[in-house]
Amino acid sequence: MNQAPEPSLKAGLYIVATPIGNLGDITLRAAETLRGVAAVACEDTRVTGRLLHHLGAKPRMIRYDDHADGRAREAILGLATEAAVALVSDAGTPLISDPGFRLVREARERGIAVTSLPGPSAGIVALTLAGLPTDRFVFAGFLPAKAKARSEALLELAAIRATLVFYETGPRLVASLEAIDKGLPGRDVAVARELTKLFEECRTGSAAELAKHYRENPPKGEIVLLVGPPAEGGAAPDALEIDRLLTAAMENAKASQAAGEVARMHGLDRKALYARALELQGR
């Protein structure tokens, strides 16, 4: 496929969304832009190279990933002052849990034109599949890998009345689901993986049910993990549930902190919760 270059583009930085799986999801505008730029800044030249070959595009490729330093940004910005340069990620919309925001910020500070081309995003695709509320949602990136930090992150998000959207990896999925079961009990949960690909899957249920399934069926591929919002005006937790919430929170926090988090999550009295937390600790 040897197509002639598209009409020349104005100098600047072009943020180009690329397919998350199915190459047919590339937009016409994205394809035209990638054929017309002088260079493409990308995470992995092998991944982007396959897409460019599919499109018949032959721009120069520049490696720009999580480890890129100021010199790499300087080289890209220097080129963007004179020619059109595209920024892509391995899949989906650049900057969404991918490198790029520093590059865009510095480009804007220098007066370099920045143009963003809308297109695929795994989080948005997952939201449309899962059947969870979409009127309000919060994208929270990847949950921390360490158990304590992961629990703290979930507690921080617990009171938000919106669907929570996370990206996750296969090896860490079960641990994240178990943490959600402890920290955000009773929520609807969905796991969307291999989106737009042959083995696309969107499985829903409780965090405990999904953890059991994926413990028995280790997942592959890229994953979007969604957690529904807390029930509107739901019943207050009973004594047993309060004990469970406090015990889970105290795995990674002091009794006073655990009481404060549970109080904030459920609108309960902090002093009473603190007293119960101390009882649970045997003081």
BAPA-55251 format. One record per atom (N, C-alpha, C): x negated, y, z; residue number from 1; atom name. Coordinates in steps of 0.1 Angstrom, whole numbers. Each point is the difference from the previous one (the first is absolute). Example, Ala and Ser with C-alpha at 12.3 -4.5 7.8 and 13.67 -1.06 7.14 Angstrom:
2
REC     c1     c2     c3  seq  atom
REC   -132    -57     78    1     N
REC      9     12      0    1    CA
REC     -9     12      0    1     C
REC      4     11     -7    2     N
REC     -9     11      0    2    CA
REC      8     11      8    2     C
END
This chain:
283
REC     c1     c2     c3  seq  atom
REC     -9    -12      0    1     N
REC      9     12      0    1    CA
REC     -9     12      0    1     C
REC     -2      6    -12    2     N
REC     -9     12     -1    2    CA
REC      8     12     -4    2     C
REC      5      7      9    3     N
REC      8     12     -3    3    CA
REC     -9     12      1    3     C
REC      3     10     -9    4     N
REC     -7     12      0    4    CA
REC      3      8     13    4     C
REC    -10      7      5    5     N
REC      2      8     12    5    CA
REC     12      9     -1    5     C
REC      7      2     12    6     N
REC     11      9      0    6    CA
REC     -5     15     -1    6     C
REC      9      9     -3    7     N
REC     -5     14     -1    7    CA
REC     -7      4     13    7     C
REC    -10      9     -2    8     N
REC     -8      3     12    8    CA
REC      8      7     11    8     C
REC     -4     -4     12    9     N
REC      7      5     12    9    CA
REC     -8     12      5    9     C
REC      6      9      8   10     N
REC     -7     11      6   10    CA
REC     -8     -6     11   10     C
REC    -11      7      3   11     N
REC     -9     -4     11   11    CA
REC      7      0     13   11     C
REC     -3     -9      8   12     N
REC      6     -1     14   12    CA
REC      0    -14      5   12     C
REC      7     -2     11   13     N
REC      1    -13      6   13    CA
REC     14     -5     -1   13     C
REC      1    -12     -6   14     N
REC     14     -6     -2   14    CA
REC      1    -12      9   14     C
REC     11      0      9   15     N
REC      2    -11      9   15    CA
REC     10     -9     -8   15     C
REC     -5    -12     -3   16     N
REC      8     -9     -9   16    CA
REC      4    -13      8   16     C
REC     13     -2      1   17     N
REC      5    -12      6   17    CA
REC     -1    -12    -10   17     C
REC     -4    -11      5   18     N
REC     -2    -12     -9   18    CA
REC      9    -12      5   18     C
REC      2    -10     -8   19     N
REC      9    -11      4   19    CA
REC     -5     -7     13   19     C
REC     10     -4      8   20     N
REC     -4     -8     12   20    CA
REC      0    -15     -3   20     C
REC      3     -4    -12   21     N
REC      0    -14     -4   21    CA
REC      2     -1    -15   21     C
REC     13      2     -4   22     N
REC      4     -1    -14   22    CA
REC     -6     12     -8   22     C
REC     -8     -3    -10   23     N
REC     -6     10     -8   23    CA
REC     10      8     -8   23     C
REC     12     -6     -2   24     N
REC     11      7     -7   24    CA
REC      5     12      8   24     C
REC     -4      2     12   25     N
REC      5     11      8   25    CA
REC     -8     13     -2   25     C
REC    -10     -1     -8   26     N
REC     -8     13     -2   26    CA
REC     10      9     -8   26     C
REC     -1     13      4   27     N
REC      9     10     -7   27    CA
REC     -7      4    -13   27     C
REC      9      5     -9   28     N
REC     -6      5    -13   28    CA
REC    -10     11      3   28     C
REC      4      9      9   29     N
REC     -9     11      3   29    CA
REC    -13     -4      6   29     C
REC      1    -10      9   30     N
REC    -13     -5      6   30    CA
REC     -9     -6    -11   30     C
REC      6     -8     -9   31     N
REC     -8     -6    -10   31    CA
REC     -6     11     -9   31     C
REC      7     10     -4   32     N
REC     -5     10     -8   32    CA
REC    -11      8      7   32     C
REC      1      2     13   33     N
REC    -10      7      7   33    CA
REC    -13     -8      1   33     C
REC      2    -12      3   34     N
REC    -12     -9      2   34    CA
REC     -8     -1    -14   34     C
REC      7      1    -11   35     N
REC     -6      0    -13   35    CA
REC     -7     13     -3   35     C
REC      5     11      7   36     N
REC     -5     13     -4   36    CA
REC    -11      6      9   36     C
REC     -2     -6     12   37     N
REC     -9      6     10   37    CA
REC    -15     -4     -4   37     C
REC     -9      8      5   38     N
REC    -14     -2     -3   38    CA
REC     -5    -11     10   38     C
REC      5     -1     11   39     N
REC     -4     -9     11   39    CA
REC     11     -4      9   39     C
REC     -2    -12      6   40     N
REC     10     -5     10   40    CA
REC     -8     -4     13   40     C
REC      4      7     11   41     N
REC     -5     -4     13   41    CA
REC      8    -11      5   41     C
REC     -6    -11      4   42     N
REC      8    -12      4   42    CA
REC     -7     -7     12   42     C
REC      8     -9      7   43     N
REC     -5     -7     11   43    CA
REC     -9    -12     -5   43     C
REC      4     -7    -10   44     N
REC     -6    -12     -5   44    CA
REC      0      1    -15   44     C
REC    -12      1     -6   45     N
REC     -1      1    -15   45    CA
REC      5    -12     -7   45     C
REC     -1    -12      6   46     N
REC      5    -12     -6   46    CA
REC     15      0     -1   46     C
REC      7      4     10   47     N
REC     15      1      0   47    CA
REC      5     11     -9   47     C
REC     -6     12      1   48     N
REC      4     10     -9   48    CA
REC     -4     -3    -15   48     C
REC    -11     -6     -1   49     N
REC     -5     -4    -14   49    CA
REC     10     -8     -7   49     C
REC      7    -10      7   50     N
REC     10     -8     -6   50    CA
REC     12      8     -5   50     C
REC      4      9      8   51     N
REC     11      9     -4   51    CA
REC     -3      9    -12   51     C
REC    -12      5      1   52     N
REC     -4      9    -11   52    CA
REC     -1     -8    -13   52     C
REC     -5    -12      0   53     N
REC     -1     -9    -11   53    CA
REC     14     -3     -6   53     C
REC      9     -2      9   54     N
REC     14     -3     -4   54    CA
REC      6     12     -7   54     C
REC     -4     12      4   55     N
REC      5     12     -6   55    CA
REC     -8      5    -12   55     C
REC    -11     -6     -3   56     N
REC     -8      4    -11   56    CA
REC     -7     13      4   56     C
REC     -2      3     12   57     N
REC     -7     12      5   57    CA
REC    -15     -2      3   57     C
REC     -8      9     -3   58     N
REC    -15     -2      2   58    CA
REC     -7     12      7   58     C
REC      6      5     10   59     N
REC     -7     11      8   59    CA
REC    -11     -6      8   59     C
REC     -9      9      4   60     N
REC    -11     -4      9   60    CA
REC      7     -3     14   60     C
REC     -5    -10      7   61     N
REC      5     -4     13   61    CA
REC    -10      4     11   61     C
REC      5      6     11   62     N
REC     -8      5     11   62    CA
REC      5     -7     12   62     C
REC     -8     -7      8   63     N
REC      4     -7     12   63    CA
REC      3     11     11   63     C
REC     12     -1      5   64     N
REC      4      9     11   64    CA
REC      9     -8     10   64     C
REC     -6     -5     11   65     N
REC      8     -8      9   65    CA
REC     -2      5     15   65     C
REC      4     -8      9   66     N
REC      0      4     14   66    CA
REC    -14      4      5   66     C
REC    -10     -5     -7   67     N
REC    -14      3      5   67    CA
REC     -6     12     -8   67     C
REC      7      6     -9   68     N
REC     -5     11     -7   68    CA
REC     -4     12      9   68     C
REC    -11      6     -3   69     N
REC     -4     12      8   69    CA
REC      2     13     -7   69     C
REC     -5     10      6   70     N
REC      1     13     -6   70    CA
REC     -6      2    -13   70     C
REC    -11     -7     -2   71     N
REC     -7      1    -14   71    CA
REC      9     -6    -11   71     C
REC      7    -11      3   72     N
REC      9     -6    -10   72    CA
REC     12     10     -3   72     C
REC      5      6     11   73     N
REC     11     10     -3   73    CA
REC     -6     12     -8   73     C
REC    -12      4      3   74     N
REC     -6     12     -7   74    CA
REC     -1     -3    -15   74     C
REC     -5    -13     -3   75     N
REC     -1     -3    -14   75    CA
REC     13      0     -7   75     C
REC     10     -5      6   76     N
REC     14     -1     -6   76    CA
REC      5     14     -2   76     C
REC     -1      8     10   77     N
REC      5     14      0   77    CA
REC     -7      8    -10   77     C
REC    -13     -2     -1   78     N
REC     -8      7    -10   78    CA
REC      4     -3    -14   78     C
REC      3    -12     -3   79     N
REC      5     -4    -13   79    CA
REC     14      5     -2   79     C
REC      9      0     10   80     N
REC     13      5     -1   80    CA
REC      1     15     -3   80     C
REC    -10      7      2   81     N
REC      0     15     -4   81    CA
REC     -1      2    -15   81     C
REC     -5    -10     -6   82     N
REC     -3      1    -15   82    CA
REC      8    -10     -8   82     C
REC      6    -10      6   83     N
REC      7    -10     -8   83    CA
REC     11     -6      8   83     C
REC      9     -8     -6   84     N
REC     11     -7      7   84    CA
REC     -6    -13      7   84     C
REC      3     -1     13   85     N
REC     -4    -12      7   85    CA
REC     12     -6      7   85     C
REC      2    -13     -1   86     N
REC     11     -6      7   86    CA
REC     -5     -7     13   86     C
REC      8      0     10   87     N
REC     -2     -8     12   87    CA
REC     11    -11      0   87     C
REC     -5    -12      2   88     N
REC      9    -12      1   88    CA
REC     -4     -8     12   88     C
REC      9     -8      5   89     N
REC     -3    -10     10   89    CA
REC      1    -14     -7   89     C
REC     -3    -10      8   90     N
REC      1    -14     -7   90    CA
REC     14     -3     -4   90     C
REC     10      5      7   91     N
REC     14     -2     -3   91    CA
REC      8     11      7   91     C
REC     11      4     -7   92     N
REC      9     10      6   92    CA
REC     -5     14      0   92     C
REC      6      8      9   93     N
REC     -3     15      0   93    CA
REC    -12      3      8   93     C
REC    -10      7     -6   94     N
REC    -12      3      7   94    CA
REC      3      9     13   94     C
REC     -8     -1     10   95     N
REC      1      7     12   95    CA
REC      9     -7     10   95     C
REC      9     -8     -4   96     N
REC      9     -7     10   96    CA
REC     -7    -12      6   96     C
REC     -6      3     11   97     N
REC     -9    -10      7   97    CA
REC    -12     -4     -9   97     C
REC     -4      9     -9   98     N
REC    -11     -2     -9   98    CA
REC     -8     13      0   98     C
REC    -13     -1     -5   99     N
REC     -9     11      0   99    CA
REC      6     12     -8   99     C
REC     -4     12      3  100     N
REC      4     11    -10  100    CA
REC      4     13      7  100     C
REC      5      0     12  101     N
REC      5     13      5  101    CA
REC    -11     11      1  101     C
REC    -12     -4      4  102     N
REC    -11      9      1  102    CA
REC     -4      6    -14  102     C
REC      1     -9    -10  103     N
REC     -3      5    -14  103    CA
REC     10     10     -4  103     C
REC     13     -3      2  104     N
REC     11      9     -4  104    CA
REC     -2     13      8  104     C
REC     -2     -1     13  105     N
REC     -1     13      8  105    CA
REC    -12      9     -5  105     C
REC    -11     -6     -3  106     N
REC    -11      8     -4  106    CA
REC      2      5    -14  106     C
REC      7     -7     -9  107     N
REC      3      5    -13  107    CA
REC      9     12      1  107     C
REC     10      0      9  108     N
REC      9     11      2  108    CA
REC     -7     12      5  108     C
REC     -9     -3     10  109     N
REC     -8     11      6  109    CA
REC     -9      7    -11  109     C
REC     -4     -7    -10  110     N
REC     -9      6    -10  110    CA
REC      8      5    -12  110     C
REC     13     -1      1  111     N
REC      8      6    -11  111    CA
REC      1    -10    -12  111     C
REC     -4    -12      1  112     N
REC      1    -10    -11  112    CA
REC     14     -4     -1  112     C
REC      5     -1    -12  113     N
REC     14     -4     -2  113    CA
REC      2    -14      4  113     C
REC     11     -3      8  114     N
REC      3    -14      4  114    CA
REC     14     -3     -5  114     C
REC      1    -11     -7  115     N
REC     13     -4     -6  115    CA
REC      3    -14      5  115     C
REC     12     -3      5  116     N
REC      3    -13      5  116    CA
REC     11     -6     -9  116     C
REC     -3    -12     -4  117     N
REC     10     -8     -9  117    CA
REC      7    -10      9  117     C
REC     13      1      1  118     N
REC      7    -10      9  118    CA
REC      1    -13     -6  118     C
REC      1    -10      8  119     N
REC      0    -14     -5  119    CA
REC      2    -10     12  119     C
REC     -4    -12     -2  120     N
REC      2    -11      9  120    CA
REC     -6      3     14  120     C
REC      7     -5     10  121     N
REC     -4      0     14  121    CA
REC      6    -12      7  121     C
REC     -9     -8      6  122     N
REC      5    -13      6  122    CA
REC     10      3     11  122     C
REC     -3     10      8  123     N
REC      9      3     12  123    CA
REC     14      4     -5  123     C
REC      2      7    -11  124     N
REC     13      4     -5  124    CA
REC      7    -12     -6  124     C
REC     -8     -8     -7  125     N
REC      6    -12     -6  125    CA
REC      6     -9     11  125     C
REC     -8     -2     11  126     N
REC      4     -8     11  126    CA
REC     13      5      6  126     C
REC      1     13      2  127     N
REC     11      6      6  127    CA
REC     13     -2     -8  127     C
REC     -1      0    -13  128     N
REC     11     -3     -9  128    CA
REC      5    -14      0  128     C
REC     -9     -9      4  129     N
REC      3    -15      1  129    CA
REC      6     -4     13  129     C
REC     -5      6     11  130     N
REC      2     -6     13  130    CA
REC     14      1      6  130     C
REC      8      9     -4  131     N
REC     13      2      5  131    CA
REC      0      6     14  131     C
REC    -11      7      4  132     N
REC     -1      8     12  132    CA
REC      4     14     -3  132     C
REC      4      8     10  133     N
REC      4     14     -3  133    CA
REC    -11      8     -7  133     C
REC      3      8    -10  134     N
REC     -9      7     -7  134    CA
REC      2     15      0  134     C
REC     10      5      8  135     N
REC      2     14      1  135    CA
REC    -11      7      7  135     C
REC     -7     -7      9  136     N
REC    -12      5      7  136    CA
REC    -10    -11      2  136     C
REC    -12      2     -4  137     N
REC    -10    -10      2  137    CA
REC    -14      7      2  137     C
REC     -8     -7      7  138     N
REC    -14      5      4  138    CA
REC    -10    -10     -5  138     C
REC     -9      5     -9  139     N
REC    -11     -9     -4  139    CA
REC    -11      2      9  139     C
REC     -5    -11      6  140     N
REC    -10      0     11  140    CA
REC    -13     -7     -4  140     C
REC     -2     -3    -13  141     N
REC    -12     -6     -4  141    CA
REC     -2    -14      5  141     C
REC    -12     -3      4  142     N
REC     -4    -13      5  142    CA
REC      1      0     16  142     C
REC      6    -10      6  143     N
REC     -1     -1     14  143    CA
REC    -15     -3      4  143     C
REC     -5      5     12  144     N
REC    -13     -3      4  144    CA
REC     -3    -15      1  144     C
REC    -12     -4     -2  145     N
REC     -3    -14      0  145    CA
REC     -1     -6     15  145     C
REC     -4      9      9  146     N
REC     -2     -5     14  146    CA
REC     14      0      7  146     C
REC      2    -10      9  147     N
REC     13     -1      6  147    CA
REC      4     12      8  147     C
REC     -9      5      8  148     N
REC      4     12      9  148    CA
REC      4     12     -8  148     C
REC     -8      3    -10  149     N
REC      3     12     -9  149    CA
REC     12     -3     -8  149     C
REC      3    -12     -4  150     N
REC     12     -3     -7  150    CA
REC     12      2      8  150     C
REC      0     -5     13  151     N
REC     11      2      9  151    CA
REC      3     15      3  151     C
REC    -11      7      2  152     N
REC      1     15      2  152    CA
REC      6      7    -12  152     C
REC     -3     -4    -12  153     N
REC      5      6    -12  153    CA
REC     15     -3     -1  153     C
REC      4    -12      3  154     N
REC     15     -3      0  154    CA
REC      8      7     11  154     C
REC     -6      2     11  155     N
REC      7      7     11  155    CA
REC      1     15     -4  155     C
REC    -10      5     -6  156     N
REC      1     14     -5  156    CA
REC     11      2    -10  156     C
REC      3    -10     -8  157     N
REC     10      1    -10  157    CA
REC     14     -5      4  157     C
REC      1     -5     12  158     N
REC     12     -7      4  158    CA
REC     12      8      1  158     C
REC     -1     13      3  159     N
REC     12      9      2  159    CA
REC      4      6    -13  159     C
REC     -7     -2    -11  160     N
REC      4      7    -12  160    CA
REC     11     -8     -6  160     C
REC     11      8     -3  161     N
REC     12     -6     -6  161    CA
REC     -1      0    -15  161     C
REC     -8     -9     -5  162     N
REC     -3     -1    -14  162    CA
REC     -6    -14     -3  162     C
REC      2     -4    -12  163     N
REC     -7    -13     -4  163    CA
REC    -15      3     -1  163     C
REC     -8     -9      6  164     N
REC    -14      1      1  164    CA
REC     -6     -9    -12  164     C
REC     -9      6     -7  165     N
REC     -6     -7    -11  165    CA
REC    -15     -1      2  165     C
REC     -5    -12      0  166     N
REC    -15     -3      2  166    CA
REC     -5     -8    -12  166     C
REC    -13      2     -3  167     N
REC     -7     -9     -9  167    CA
REC     -7    -11      9  167     C
REC     -1    -12     -5  168     N
REC     -7    -10      8  168    CA
REC     -7    -10     -9  168     C
REC     -9     -8      7  169     N
REC     -7    -10     -8  169    CA
REC      5    -14      5  169     C
REC     -2    -10     -8  170     N
REC      5    -13      3  170    CA
REC     -6     -5     13  170     C
REC    -13      0      2  171     N
REC     -6     -5     13  171    CA
REC      5      7     13  171     C
REC      5     12     -1  172     N
REC      4      7     12  172    CA
REC     16      1      1  172     C
REC      7     -5     -9  173     N
REC     15      1      0  173    CA
REC      6     -6     12  173     C
REC     -3    -12      4  174     N
REC      6     -7     11  174    CA
REC     -3      8     13  174     C
REC    -12      5      2  175     N
REC     -3      7     12  175    CA
REC      8     13      1  175     C
REC      2      7    -12  176     N
REC      8     12      0  176    CA
REC     15     -3      3  176     C
REC      5    -11     -5  177     N
REC     14     -4      2  177    CA
REC      2     -3     15  177     C
REC    -10     -7      6  178     N
REC      1     -3     14  178    CA
REC      0     13      9  178     C
REC     -8      9     -4  179     N
REC     -1     13      7  179    CA
REC     13      8     -1  179     C
REC      6     -1    -12  180     N
REC     13      7     -2  180    CA
REC     11     -7      8  180     C
REC      0    -13      1  181     N
REC      9     -8      8  181    CA
REC      0      5     15  181     C
REC    -13      2      5  182     N
REC     -1      5     14  182    CA
REC      3     15      2  182     C
REC     -5      8     -9  183     N
REC      1     14      1  183    CA
REC     12      7     -5  183     C
REC      7     -6    -10  184     N
REC     12      5     -6  184    CA
REC     10    -11     -1  184     C
REC      4     -6     11  185     N
REC      9    -11      0  185    CA
REC     14      3     -6  185     C
REC      6    -10     -6  186     N
REC     13      2     -6  186    CA
REC      1      7    -13  186     C
REC    -11      4     -6  187     N
REC      1      8    -12  187    CA
REC      1    -10    -12  187     C
REC      7      5    -11  188     N
REC     -1     -7    -12  188    CA
REC    -13      2     -7  188     C
REC     -6    -11     -6  189     N
REC    -13      1     -5  189    CA
REC      0     -6    -14  189     C
REC     -8      5     -9  190     N
REC     -2     -6    -14  190    CA
REC    -14     -1     -3  190     C
REC     -4    -10     -8  191     N
REC    -13     -2     -5  191    CA
REC      1     -1    -15  191     C
REC     -6      9     -7  192     N
REC      0      0    -15  192    CA
REC    -14     -2     -5  192     C
REC     -2    -10     -9  193     N
REC    -13     -3     -4  193    CA
REC      0     -3    -15  193     C
REC    -12      1     -6  194     N
REC     -2     -3    -14  194    CA
REC     11      8     -9  194     C
REC      2     12      4  195     N
REC     10      8     -7  195    CA
REC     -2      2    -15  195     C
REC     10     -2     -8  196     N
REC      0      1    -15  196    CA
REC     -8    -11     -6  196     C
REC     -5    -10      7  197     N
REC     -7    -11     -5  197    CA
REC      8    -12     -1  197     C
REC     -5    -11     -6  198     N
REC      8    -12     -2  198    CA
REC      6     -6     12  198     C
REC     -8      0     11  199     N
REC      5     -6     13  199    CA
REC      5     11     10  199     C
REC      6     10     -5  200     N
REC      5     11      9  200    CA
REC      9     -6     10  200     C
REC     -1      5     13  201     N
REC      8     -5     11  201    CA
REC      4     12      9  201     C
REC     12      0      4  202     N
REC      5      9     11  202    CA
REC      8     -8     10  202     C
REC     -6     -2     12  203     N
REC      7     -9     10  203    CA
REC      4      9     11  203     C
REC     12     -2      5  204     N
REC      4      8     12  204    CA
REC      4     -9     12  204     C
REC      1      7     11  205     N
REC      4     -8     12  205    CA
REC     -6      7     12  205     C
REC      0     -6     12  206     N
REC     -7      5     12  206    CA
REC    -15     -1     -1  206     C
REC     -7      8      7  207     N
REC    -15     -2      0  207    CA
REC     -4    -14      4  207     C
REC      7     -5     10  208     N
REC     -4    -14      5  208    CA
REC      3    -10    -11  208     C
REC     11      1     -7  209     N
REC      3    -10    -11  209    CA
REC    -10      1    -11  209     C
REC     -4     12     -4  210     N
REC    -10      2    -10  210    CA
REC    -14     -4      4  210     C
REC     -3      2     12  211     N
REC    -13     -4      5  211    CA
REC     -1    -15      0  211     C
REC     10     -7      3  212     N
REC      1    -15      0  212    CA
REC     -2     -5    -15  212     C
REC      7      7     -9  213     N
REC      0     -5    -14  213    CA
REC    -14      2     -5  213     C
REC     -6     12      2  214     N
REC    -14      2     -6  214    CA
REC    -11     -6      8  214     C
REC      3     -5     12  215     N
REC    -10     -8      7  215    CA
REC     -1    -14     -7  215     C
REC     12     -4     -4  216     N
REC      0    -13     -7  216    CA
REC     -3      1    -15  216     C
REC      2     11     -5  217     N
REC     -2      3    -15  217    CA
REC     -9     12     -1  217     C
REC    -13     -1      2  218     N
REC     -9     11     -1  218    CA
REC      1      8    -13  218     C
REC      3     13      1  219     N
REC      3      8    -12  219    CA
REC    -13      4     -8  219     C
REC      2      2    -13  220     N
REC    -11      5     -8  220    CA
REC      5     13     -6  220     C
REC     -9      8     -6  221     N
REC      4     12     -7  221    CA
REC      2     12      9  221     C
REC      3     11     -6  222     N
REC      1     13      7  222    CA
REC     15      0      6  222     C
REC      1      6     12  223     N
REC     12     -1      8  223    CA
REC      5     14      4  223     C
REC     13      2      0  224     N
REC      6     11      6  224    CA
REC      9     -5     11  224     C
REC     -2      5     12  225     N
REC      8     -4     12  225    CA
REC      9     11      4  225     C
REC     13     -2      1  226     N
REC     10     10      4  226    CA
REC      7     -4     12  226     C
REC      3     10      9  227     N
REC      7     -2     12  227    CA
REC     11     10      1  227     C
REC     12     -5      2  228     N
REC     12      9      0  228    CA
REC      0      9     12  228     C
REC      8     10      0  229     N
REC      1     10     11  229    CA
REC      7     -6     12  229     C
REC     -2      6     12  230     N
REC      7     -5     12  230    CA
REC     15      2     -2  230     C
REC      8     -9      6  231     N
REC     14      1     -2  231    CA
REC      6     13      6  231     C
REC      8      7     -8  232     N
REC      6     13      4  232    CA
REC     10     -3     12  232     C
REC     -3      6     11  233     N
REC      8     -1     12  233    CA
REC      2    -14      5  233     C
REC    -11     -8     -2  234     N
REC      0    -14      4  234    CA
REC      1     -2     15  234     C
REC      4    -11      5  235     N
REC      1     -3     14  235    CA
REC    -14      1      7  235     C
REC      0      5     12  236     N
REC    -12      1      7  236    CA
REC     -5    -14      3  236     C
REC    -13     -2      0  237     N
REC     -6    -14      3  237    CA
REC      4     -4     14  237     C
REC      2    -13      2  238     N
REC      3     -5     13  238    CA
REC    -13     -2      8  238     C
REC      2     -5     13  239     N
REC    -12     -1      8  239    CA
REC    -11     -9     -5  239     C
REC      5    -12     -6  240     N
REC    -10     -9     -6  240    CA
REC     -7      6    -11  240     C
REC      7      8     -9  241     N
REC     -6      6    -11  241    CA
REC    -10     11      4  241     C
REC      4      8     11  242     N
REC     -9     10      5  242    CA
REC    -13     -6      5  242     C
REC      1    -11      7  243     N
REC    -12     -7      5  243    CA
REC     -9     -5    -12  243     C
REC      7     -5    -10  244     N
REC     -8     -4    -12  244    CA
REC     -7     12     -7  244     C
REC      7     11     -1  245     N
REC     -6     12     -6  245    CA
REC    -12      5      8  245     C
REC      2      1     14  246     N
REC    -10      5      8  246    CA
REC    -13    -10      0  246     C
REC      3    -13      0  247     N
REC    -11     -9      0  247    CA
REC     -8      1    -13  247     C
REC      7      1    -11  248     N
REC     -7      1    -13  248    CA
REC     -8     13      0  248     C
REC      6     11      5  249     N
REC     -7     13     -1  249    CA
REC    -12      0      9  249     C
REC      1     -7     12  250     N
REC    -12      0      9  250    CA
REC    -11     -9     -5  250     C
REC      2     -8    -10  251     N
REC    -11     -7     -6  251    CA
REC    -12      9     -4  251     C
REC      4     12     -5  252     N
REC    -10      9     -5  252    CA
REC      1     14      6  252     C
REC      7      1     11  253     N
REC      1     14      6  253    CA
REC      2     -2     15  253     C
REC     -3     11      7  254     N
REC      2      1     15  254    CA
REC     15      0      3  254     C
REC      4     -4     12  255     N
REC     14     -1      4  255    CA
REC      7     14     -3  255     C
REC     -6     11      4  256     N
REC      6     13     -2  256    CA
REC      2      3    -15  256     C
REC    -10     -4     -8  257     N
REC      2      3    -15  257    CA
REC     11     -9     -6  257     C
REC      0    -13      5  258     N
REC     10     -9     -5  258    CA
REC     14      5      3  258     C
REC      1      4     13  259     N
REC     13      5      4  259    CA
REC      5     12     -8  259     C
REC    -10      9     -3  260     N
REC      3     12     -8  260    CA
REC      5     -4    -14  260     C
REC     -7     -9     -6  261     N
REC      3     -4    -14  261    CA
REC     14     -7     -1  261     C
REC      3     -9     10  262     N
REC     13     -7      0  262    CA
REC     11     10      3  262     C
REC     -3     10      8  263     N
REC     10     10      3  263    CA
REC      3      8    -12  263     C
REC    -10      4     -7  264     N
REC      2      8    -12  264    CA
REC      7     -7    -11  264     C
REC     -3    -13     -1  265     N
REC      7     -9    -11  265    CA
REC     14     -1      3  265     C
REC      4     -2     12  266     N
REC     14     -4      3  266    CA
REC      8     10      9  266     C
REC     -6     12      2  267     N
REC      7     10      8  267    CA
REC      3     -4     14  267     C
REC     -9     -7      6  268     N
REC      2     -5     14  268    CA
REC     -9      9     10  268     C
REC      3     -2     13  269     N
REC     -7      8     10  269    CA
REC    -14     -5      2  269     C
REC    -10      9     -2  270     N
REC    -14     -4      1  270    CA
REC     -4     -5     13  270     C
REC      5      7     11  271     N
REC     -4     -3     13  271    CA
REC      4    -14      4  271     C
REC     12     -4     -4  272     N
REC      6    -13      3  272    CA
REC     -8    -11     -7  272     C
REC     -4      3    -13  273     N
REC     -8     -9     -8  273    CA
REC    -14     -2      6  273     C
REC     -5     11      5  274     N
REC    -14     -1      6  274    CA
REC      0     -8     12  274     C
REC     11      1      8  275     N
REC      1     -8     12  275    CA
REC      1    -15     -3  275     C
REC      8     -3    -11  276     N
REC      2    -13     -4  276    CA
REC    -13     -6     -6  276     C
REC     -8      9     -7  277     N
REC    -12     -5     -6  277    CA
REC    -10     -4     11  277     C
REC      0      8     11  278     N
REC     -9     -4     11  278    CA
REC      4    -13      7  278     C
REC     13     -2      0  279     N
REC      5    -13      6  279    CA
REC     -4    -11     -9  279     C
REC      1      1    -13  280     N
REC     -4    -10     -9  280    CA
REC    -15     -3      1  280     C
REC     -8     10      4  281     N
REC    -14     -2      1  281    CA
REC     -4     -6     14  281     C
REC     11     -1      9  282     N
REC     -2     -6     13  282    CA
REC     -6      9     10  282     C
REC      2     13     -2  283     N
REC     -6     10     10  283    CA
REC     10      2     11  283     C
END
